[in-house]
């Protein structure tokens, strides 16, 4: 079995293993090292779950997802119903600032507004992604941090050093305003993701360009 076949088999096994994914609906192929997912699922959450599961497989570095969300008849909701449900979920979520607004068109939600922290932007998307009837989410929330670039850089470097799962010796942190770039080498996809999460955890980070490469 060659490398591509091994990787495809590993992803298929992981999809079958995870109860949040209907693996029989998902097709897997590998093209030039990129894992391609296709098929039809009945909710946006299922699509997201399949992508998340595939990404955690060892040696998977990128995903091309062509999974289509086909809502069942009883899962179809009007845009007005979806907007009301989304607004309620955002209002009741204490991690989401009240500056976040939602609009709905043909089952697709667009989030707008301003947040200070990246986790607030991510939490707003997470809160509405699993709502019944949602076909897609466009997260256009703007981040307006209040921390200097130097302060962000120092906080991220310290966070990487504290994390036992990350070898920070081979990671370089660069900051331009509120934008962060990570360069260097890590040992696995999980370590690469952990480094990115650590960077996003710093106050004032608007974006992270993760250029870390994976080497054994």
C-alpha positions as CSV (number, residue, x, y, z in Angstrom):
1,X,0.0,0.0,0.0
2,X,1.5,3.3,-1.0
3,X,1.5,6.5,1.1
4,X,-1.6,8.0,-0.6
5,X,-3.6,4.7,0.0
6,X,-2.4,4.5,3.6
7,X,-3.4,8.1,4.3
8,X,-6.8,7.6,2.6
9,X,-7.4,4.4,4.6
10,X,-6.4,6.2,7.9
11,X,-8.9,9.0,7.2
12,X,-11.7,6.6,6.3
13,X,-11.0,4.6,9.5
14,X,-11.1,7.8,11.6
15,X,-14.3,9.0,10.1
16,X,-15.9,5.6,10.8
17,X,-14.6,5.7,14.4
18,X,-16.1,9.1,15.3
19,X,-19.8,8.9,16.2
20,X,-20.5,12.6,15.1
21,X,-19.8,11.6,11.4
22,X,-21.9,9.5,9.0
23,X,-18.9,8.0,7.3
24,X,-21.0,6.1,4.7
25,X,-21.9,9.5,3.2
26,X,-18.3,10.8,2.9
27,X,-15.9,9.9,0.1
28,X,-12.2,10.2,0.7
29,X,-9.4,10.6,-1.9
30,X,-5.8,11.8,-1.7
31,X,-4.3,13.9,-4.5
32,X,-0.7,15.1,-4.2
33,X,-0.8,15.0,-0.4
34,X,-4.1,16.8,-0.1
35,X,-7.0,14.9,1.4
36,X,-10.2,15.5,-0.6
37,X,-13.6,14.9,1.0
38,X,-16.9,14.8,-1.0
39,X,-20.4,13.5,-0.5
40,X,-23.7,14.8,0.9
41,X,-24.7,15.4,4.6
42,X,-27.9,16.6,6.2
43,X,-26.4,19.5,8.2
44,X,-23.6,22.0,8.3
45,X,-22.5,20.5,11.6
46,X,-21.9,17.1,10.0
47,X,-19.8,18.8,7.3
48,X,-17.7,20.6,9.8
49,X,-17.3,17.5,12.0
50,X,-16.1,15.4,9.0
51,X,-13.5,18.1,8.2
52,X,-12.4,18.3,11.8
53,X,-12.0,14.6,12.1
54,X,-10.0,14.3,8.9
55,X,-7.6,17.0,10.0
56,X,-6.6,15.3,13.2
57,X,-5.3,12.2,11.4
58,X,-1.5,11.9,11.5
59,X,0.2,13.2,8.3
60,X,-2.8,15.1,7.1
61,X,-1.6,18.6,6.4
62,X,-4.5,20.1,4.3
63,X,-8.1,19.4,3.4
64,X,-10.1,20.1,0.2
65,X,-13.8,19.7,1.1
66,X,-16.5,19.4,-1.5
67,X,-19.1,18.1,1.0
68,X,-22.5,19.4,0.1
69,X,-25.2,20.1,2.8
70,X,-28.6,18.7,1.7
71,X,-31.1,19.6,4.3
72,X,-33.9,17.1,4.8
73,X,-37.4,18.3,4.2
74,X,-38.2,18.5,7.9
75,X,-34.9,20.4,8.5
76,X,-35.7,23.3,6.2
77,X,-36.4,26.6,8.0
78,X,-37.3,30.0,6.7
79,X,-34.7,32.7,6.9
80,X,-36.8,34.5,9.5
81,X,-36.9,31.5,11.7
82,X,-33.1,30.9,11.4
83,X,-32.4,34.6,12.1
84,X,-34.5,34.6,15.2
85,X,-32.9,31.4,16.5
86,X,-29.4,32.7,15.7
87,X,-30.1,36.0,17.4
88,X,-31.4,34.2,20.5
89,X,-28.3,31.9,20.7
90,X,-25.9,34.8,20.3
91,X,-27.8,36.9,22.9
92,X,-27.7,34.1,25.5
93,X,-24.0,33.3,25.0
94,X,-22.0,35.4,27.4
95,X,-18.8,34.9,25.4
96,X,-20.3,36.7,22.4
97,X,-20.3,40.6,22.6
98,X,-23.6,42.3,21.9
99,X,-21.9,44.1,19.0
100,X,-22.4,41.0,16.8
101,X,-25.2,41.0,14.3
102,X,-26.6,38.3,12.0
103,X,-28.3,38.3,8.6
104,X,-29.7,35.3,6.8
105,X,-30.2,34.6,3.1
106,X,-31.3,31.3,1.7
107,X,-30.2,29.5,4.8
108,X,-26.7,31.0,4.9
109,X,-25.8,33.2,7.9
110,X,-23.5,36.2,7.8
111,X,-22.0,37.4,11.0
112,X,-20.9,41.1,11.3
113,X,-19.8,43.5,14.0
114,X,-16.8,44.1,16.1
115,X,-15.0,41.9,18.7
116,X,-11.8,42.4,20.7
117,X,-10.7,38.8,21.0
118,X,-10.5,36.0,18.3
119,X,-12.2,33.5,20.6
120,X,-15.3,35.8,20.6
121,X,-15.4,35.7,16.8
122,X,-15.0,31.9,16.8
123,X,-17.6,31.4,19.5
124,X,-20.2,33.4,17.6
125,X,-19.7,31.1,14.6
126,X,-19.8,28.0,16.8
127,X,-23.0,29.1,18.4
128,X,-24.9,29.3,15.2
129,X,-23.2,26.6,13.1
130,X,-25.3,23.7,14.4
131,X,-28.7,25.4,14.2
132,X,-31.4,23.5,12.3
133,X,-31.7,24.7,8.7
134,X,-28.3,26.4,8.4
135,X,-26.5,25.7,5.1
136,X,-23.5,27.9,5.6
137,X,-21.9,30.6,7.8
138,X,-19.8,33.6,6.7
139,X,-17.9,35.1,9.5
140,X,-17.2,38.7,8.7
141,X,-16.8,39.9,12.3
142,X,-14.0,42.5,12.5
143,X,-11.4,42.3,15.3
144,X,-10.2,45.5,16.8
145,X,-7.5,44.7,19.4
146,X,-6.2,47.1,22.0
147,X,-2.7,45.6,22.5
148,X,0.6,46.6,21.0
149,X,2.4,44.3,18.5
150,X,5.3,43.9,20.8
151,X,3.0,43.0,23.7
152,X,1.3,40.4,21.5
153,X,4.6,38.9,20.4
154,X,5.9,38.5,24.0
155,X,2.7,37.0,25.2
156,X,2.6,34.4,22.4
157,X,6.3,33.4,22.9
158,X,5.6,32.9,26.6
159,X,2.5,30.9,25.9
160,X,4.4,28.6,23.5
161,X,7.1,28.0,26.1
162,X,4.5,27.1,28.8
163,X,2.7,24.5,26.6
164,X,4.1,21.0,27.2
165,X,2.8,19.8,23.9
166,X,4.8,22.4,21.9
167,X,8.5,22.4,21.1
168,X,8.9,26.2,21.0
169,X,12.6,26.1,20.2
170,X,11.9,25.7,16.5
171,X,9.1,28.3,16.3
172,X,9.6,32.0,15.4
173,X,6.8,34.5,16.1
174,X,6.5,37.6,13.9
175,X,3.9,40.4,14.5
176,X,2.8,43.2,12.3
177,X,0.1,45.2,14.1
178,X,-2.5,42.6,15.2
179,X,-1.5,40.0,12.6
180,X,0.8,37.2,13.6
181,X,3.0,34.9,11.5
182,X,4.3,31.6,12.8
183,X,7.4,30.1,11.1
184,X,9.5,27.0,11.8
185,X,9.1,23.3,12.3
186,X,6.9,21.1,14.4
187,X,6.5,17.3,14.8
188,X,2.8,16.8,14.0
189,X,-0.4,18.4,12.9
190,X,-1.6,18.6,16.5
191,X,1.5,20.5,17.5
192,X,1.0,22.8,14.6
193,X,-2.7,23.4,15.6
194,X,-1.7,23.9,19.3
195,X,0.8,26.6,18.3
196,X,-1.9,28.4,16.3
197,X,-4.4,28.1,19.1
198,X,-1.8,29.5,21.5
199,X,-1.2,32.5,19.2
200,X,-4.9,33.2,18.9
201,X,-5.2,33.1,22.6
202,X,-3.2,36.3,23.0
203,X,-5.2,39.4,23.5
204,X,-5.5,41.5,20.4
205,X,-4.6,38.9,17.8
206,X,-6.7,39.5,14.7
207,X,-5.2,36.8,12.4
208,X,-2.6,34.1,12.5
209,X,-0.7,33.0,9.4
210,X,0.5,29.5,10.3
211,X,3.5,28.7,8.1
212,X,4.8,26.0,10.4
213,X,6.0,22.9,8.5
214,X,5.7,19.3,9.8
215,X,8.8,17.2,10.0
216,X,9.3,13.9,11.8
